[in-house]
Amino acid sequence: MYITVFEETIPASRNVIAGAYYTKLRPILQDHSGFISENGYTSPSDEKSHLALAKFTSQASAQSWRTHPDHLRIQHKSRHHGVLENFRLRSGPVLEPSEYYTDDDPSSALPTTSKRGRYLIVYEELLSVREQPGLRSHIETALLVAASGVFDEAFDITPYANDQTVVWLISFATKKAAVKCRASQAYANVQKGDEDMTHLVRVERDYGRFDRKEAPGDADVLQRVNFESPSPR
């Protein structure tokens, strides 16, 4: 499986426009070959910060979606209307358990856009699984546990949520540190959902609106062909 983590900052004055573009784009994405799922979330502490978490069967499927004509067209319109104040995109394959204890990949030695880690734990949890359901309970519990021990090696721990699910993004510099956290009792204390709700992603691209170092090599070509700035997805 291949995961795309798209964090975006949308000004409050552009929420309606952003929602309209999302409504147009979603059915096209759902019909895309290799598409598994895509869900949207908002930061509990900043209503301008949003997350789109997309899953594909392969890197090829994710790449073909990034260059899909309808996708590019709607991106162009959204930029024209100033929908995105900023964004960060991370993407990469989900590691299988058999890969957890092999050596770090050579790419992990490369610097990332924000120096926040080449490995990312993506944990999804239904709000209903806690004894005291509700977003506040989830965040307070997880942050309390995360303040101890094995999470010290994490660059950041970022929560997002919608009406049904909380998503945690936990980034690490190395696979060893990420796997250590994933296998720890501290993480087990946080994890209340099923095992398949946790994914360890090897981040192969990490770029943003203003830092294009790891943006796809064809981004400039797409810019010229479509008369637009480099594609954020």
N, C-alpha and C positions, 0 to 999 in steps of 0.2 A: 504494500500500500504506500502511496505517496501523499504527503500532507502539505497543504499551503496555509500558512498562518499570516493573515493580512490584518494588521492593526492600523486603524485610520482615525484621524482627528477631523470631525465634521462640525463646523460652526453651527450653533443653534439655528441661525437664520437660514441654513441650507438643509435642515432635516427633512422637510417635505419633499424637496427636489431629490434628495438622496434616496428617499423611500420610493419615489416614483420610478427612478432609474433601476433600483433593485427589483421592483415588481416586474419591469420589462425584461430584465436579464435572467431572473430565476428560472422561468420555464425553458429558456434556451439552454441554460446550464444543465437542467435536469434531463434534457434529451441528448446531452453530449455523450459520446462513446467513452466508456471508462469512468464516468462520473459515479461516485458512491453517495456522497452526502455533502451538504453545505448548510451551516447554521450561523446566525448572527447573534452577537452578544454586546453588552454595554458594560463599561467599567462602573462598579458600584460607587466609586469615589469621584468620577468625572464623567458627566453625561455627554461630553463631547467626544470621548474616547470609545471606539468601537472595535470589535473583532469579527472578522469573517473567517471561519474555520472550514476549509474545504478538503475533502478526501477523494482521491482518485485511485484507480487500480494500478497506475504506473506513471512514471515520469513523462513518458510520451503523451499520455492522455492529458496530463496537466499542462504540458507545453503546447499542445494543439489548442487547448482552451485559451491559453494566454494570447495566442495569435488568431483566434477566431474572429472573423470580420465583424460580427454583431457585437462581440465583446469590445473590440477596438473602437467601434463606432460610438457605443455608449460611454466608454471612457473619455473619448474626445468631447462629447457633449457635457459630461460631468466636469471636466476641467474648464471648459468654456464658461460654465456657470459657477466656478469657484467652489465646488462641492467639497473637495479635499483640501484642508489646511495643511495636513502633513500625513505621511504614512510610513509604515515599515513592513516589508514583506520578507518572511523566512519560509523556505521550502526545502523538502528533502524526504528521503525514504524512511519508513518505519523499520527499525531494526528488529530482527527476529531474536528470540531468547538465545538461540545458538550463537549469535554474534556478540552477546554481551561481554564475554570474557576473552575475546580476541584482542589483539593490539589495536590501539587507536588507528583510524584511517589516516594516511598521509595528509589528507586535506584538513584534518583537525589542527594542524600546525599553522595553517594560514590565518592571518588576522581577519576578524569579522568587521562589518561596517561599524558596529558600536562597541566592539570588544566585549560583548556580553555572552559569548559562548557558542561553541560549535555543536553542542548537543542540547536537546530540548525535551523535557518531559512534558507531555500534554495529557492532563488528567481531566476527565469529564465526570461530573457527579450530579445525579438527579437531586433536586431539592427535597424530594420526598423521603430520602433514605435516612435522614437524621431523626433521632428521637424527638427533637424539637425542630420541625421543618421550618425553613425560612432562610433567607439569604444571610441575615445577620449572624445566625447560629453557625452557618457554614464558615463564614470568613473569620469570625472570632475564634472558633475551634481550630481551624487550620493554621492561622497565624500564631496562635499560642504554641502549637506543636512545632511549627516551623522555626520558632525562635530557639530551639534546642538542637545541639549536636550536629547531626549529619547534614543539615541544611546550610551550615556555615559556608560550604563551598559553592553554594548557588550564587550566581551573579544577581539574580532577581527572582522574585516570586510574584507573578502578576495575575490577579483574578479578573474574570469577566463573567457576566451572568445574563440569562434571559428569564422568562417566566417559569421555566422548567428545569434548567440546568445551570450549574456553575462550572466554569472551565478555569483550570490553573495552568499557567505557563511558567515552567521552572527551568532556567538555563544554566548550563555548566560549561567550563572550558574543555573538559576531557570526558571521554566515554567512561573512564574508570570512576570519576567522581559522580557522574549521572547514575551509573549502575549501582554504586555504593548506596546512594540515596534511595534508588528504586527498591533495593533489597533490604532496606533497614526497617527496624521496628518503628522508628519515628514516622516513616512514610506509611507503614501499615496502619498506624494510629490515625493518620489523616484519611487514608483510603477507606471509604465505606461502600463504594460501588463495586461492580464486577471487575475482574481482572482485565477484560477486554476494553475497559474504559480508560486504561492507561496505555500511552504510546511513547516510546523513546525514539525520537527523530534525530537523524544525523543531518544537521543543517548544511545544505550545499550552496545555498544562496541566501544572503542577508543584505538587503539594500533598502534605501528609502528615497524619498522625493529629492533630497539634496545630496545624497551620497550614492553615486551610481557605480562604485567600484565593482560590485558583484552582480550588477544588472546583466541580463542576458546579452550576448554578443550581437544579437540581431535587433536590439532595441533602437539603435540609431537608424537602421534601415527602415524599420516600421515607422519611425518618426517622419522620415522623408516621404515614404509612400503614402502615409495617411495625413500628412501635413499637420502633425501634432507632436507634443512633447513625448519623451520616452514612456512606454507603457508601464504602469505601476503593477500590473498583475501578470 
